[in-house]
Amino acid sequence: MSGADAEAYRLAIVASSRLRTSLARHGLELPGVRGDHPSGVGEPVVELGRASATVVHALAELLDRLPLDGREGAV
């Protein structure tokens, strides 16, 4: 693994940890969330895994309560 790929992997692990922590504050858990090795372009990748429909609905409700910040459609 190159230095850039190692850094991308580290960033993916940090991002997945942040997401798990944020979800837990709201009583939600996505058990499959984990940092993954970067894609072919070195972009950090987070695997979201599987989730129950109950958790997905709760996550959608949580997101729907947030104000839009002008980034609709952003990827």
C-alpha positions as CSV (number, residue, x, y, z in Angstrom):
1,M,0.0,0.0,0.0
2,S,1.4,3.4,-1.0
3,G,1.8,6.2,1.5
4,A,-1.2,8.0,-0.2
5,D,-3.3,4.9,0.0
6,A,-2.4,4.3,3.7
7,E,-3.4,7.9,4.5
8,A,-6.7,7.5,2.6
9,Y,-7.3,4.3,4.5
10,R,-6.6,6.1,7.8
11,L,-9.0,8.9,6.8
12,A,-11.7,6.3,6.0
13,I,-11.3,4.7,9.4
14,V,-11.5,8.1,11.1
15,A,-14.7,8.9,9.1
16,S,-16.3,5.6,9.9
17,S,-15.6,6.1,13.6
18,R,-17.1,9.6,13.5
19,L,-20.2,8.3,11.8
20,R,-20.6,5.5,14.4
21,T,-20.3,8.0,17.2
22,S,-22.8,10.5,15.6
23,L,-25.3,7.7,15.0
24,A,-24.9,6.4,18.6
25,R,-25.7,9.8,20.0
26,H,-29.1,9.4,18.4
27,G,-29.5,5.7,19.4
28,L,-28.8,4.4,15.9
29,E,-26.3,1.8,14.8
30,L,-25.1,0.6,11.4
31,P,-23.1,-2.5,12.4
32,G,-21.3,-2.7,9.0
33,V,-19.8,0.8,9.1
34,R,-16.1,0.5,8.6
35,G,-13.2,2.2,6.9
36,D,-12.2,0.4,3.7
37,H,-9.2,0.5,1.4
38,P,-9.3,3.3,-1.1
39,S,-10.8,3.0,-4.5
40,G,-8.6,3.1,-7.6
41,V,-8.2,6.9,-7.3
42,G,-7.0,6.9,-3.7
43,E,-10.3,8.3,-2.4
44,P,-11.1,7.3,1.2
45,V,-14.0,4.8,1.2
46,V,-16.4,4.0,4.1
47,E,-18.4,0.8,3.8
48,L,-21.9,1.4,5.2
49,G,-22.9,-2.2,5.2
50,R,-26.4,-3.5,5.9
51,A,-29.0,-1.9,8.1
52,S,-32.5,-2.8,9.3
53,A,-35.4,-1.0,7.7
54,T,-36.1,0.4,11.2
55,V,-32.7,2.0,11.5
56,V,-32.9,3.4,7.9
57,H,-36.3,5.0,8.6
58,A,-34.9,6.5,11.8
59,L,-31.9,7.8,10.0
60,A,-34.0,9.3,7.3
61,E,-36.3,11.0,9.9
62,L,-33.2,12.4,11.6
63,L,-31.8,13.8,8.3
64,D,-35.2,15.2,7.3
65,R,-35.3,17.3,10.4
66,L,-32.0,19.0,9.5
67,P,-32.1,22.3,7.6
68,L,-30.9,22.2,4.0
69,D,-27.7,24.1,3.5
70,G,-27.7,24.6,-0.2
71,R,-25.9,21.4,-1.0
72,E,-28.9,19.5,-2.4
73,G,-27.7,17.0,-5.0
74,A,-24.0,17.3,-3.9
75,V,-22.1,14.1,-3.9
